[in-house]
Amino acid sequence: MHTRVFPKTLPSIAPLLDRLMAKTSTPETLGARIARLRRDKGLTQIELAEHLQVSQPVVSDYENDVIRLPADALAQIAQIL
């Protein structure tokens, strides 16, 4: 059973964040899940970076779990993907 871990103060994006964080059959890091959803949507790292107004290496670092995602970036990613 999936338990929502997002604050109720973000009701408009909570379902999107839940989808982004939904469990899969194999364990997957948040970064790997973002990469998979980005590819499923047909976006490149450069295109996602442009939407987030960051550089492509930052998106790569998010996807490889090198740097921690700020909450606002996570919310943006959930809306995009």
N, C-alpha and C positions, 0 to 999 in steps of 0.2 A: 504494500500500500504506500502510495506516494504522499508525503506530508508536505504541505506548502510551507516554505521557509522564508517567504518574502513578506515584507510588512504590508498591512492592510491599507496603508496610505498610498499605495500605488495600484489601485484596483484596475485601472485601464490597461496596465501592462502585465499584471499578475498572471493572466492566462498565457501570455506570450512567454514570460519567464518560466512558467511551469513547463511549457512545451520544450523550451530550450534545455531545461534540466531534467526532462522525463527520462526515466530509467530505460535502458536498452537491455537486450539479452546478454551482452557482454559488457563488462566494466569499461567505462570510457571516461577519460578526464574531461573537464569542462572545455579545455582548449581543443581536444580532439573532436568533441561534439560540435563546437563552433566551426571547425574546419569542415566537418562532414556536412553540416547544414549549409554552409557557404557554398560548397561544391554542388550540393543538391539543388540549390537555387541558381546555379550557373554563374556565380560571381567569382572573380579573381580576388586575390589578396589586395591588389591595387585598387580594385573597384570598392571593396569593403572599406579600405583605408580612406578613400575619398569620401565615402558616406560618413565615416567617423571623424573626418578631418584630422587624421594622424598619418604617419608614414607607413609604407608597406612593411618595413622591418618590425614596427610595433605590432601590427596584425600577426605577423609570423611569430613574434614572441608570445602573444596571447595564445595562439593556437598550439604552441609548443610548451605552454605552461611555464615560460621563463619569467614572465612578469605577471603580477596579479592584476586582474581586471578591476578598474574603478567601477563603482556602482552605476554611475551615469553611463559609462561605456557599455556595461552589461545590458542596461535598459535599452540603449540605442541598438545594440546587436540583436536583442530579442525582437524589437520592432522591425528591423530590416529582414531578419531571417524568418 
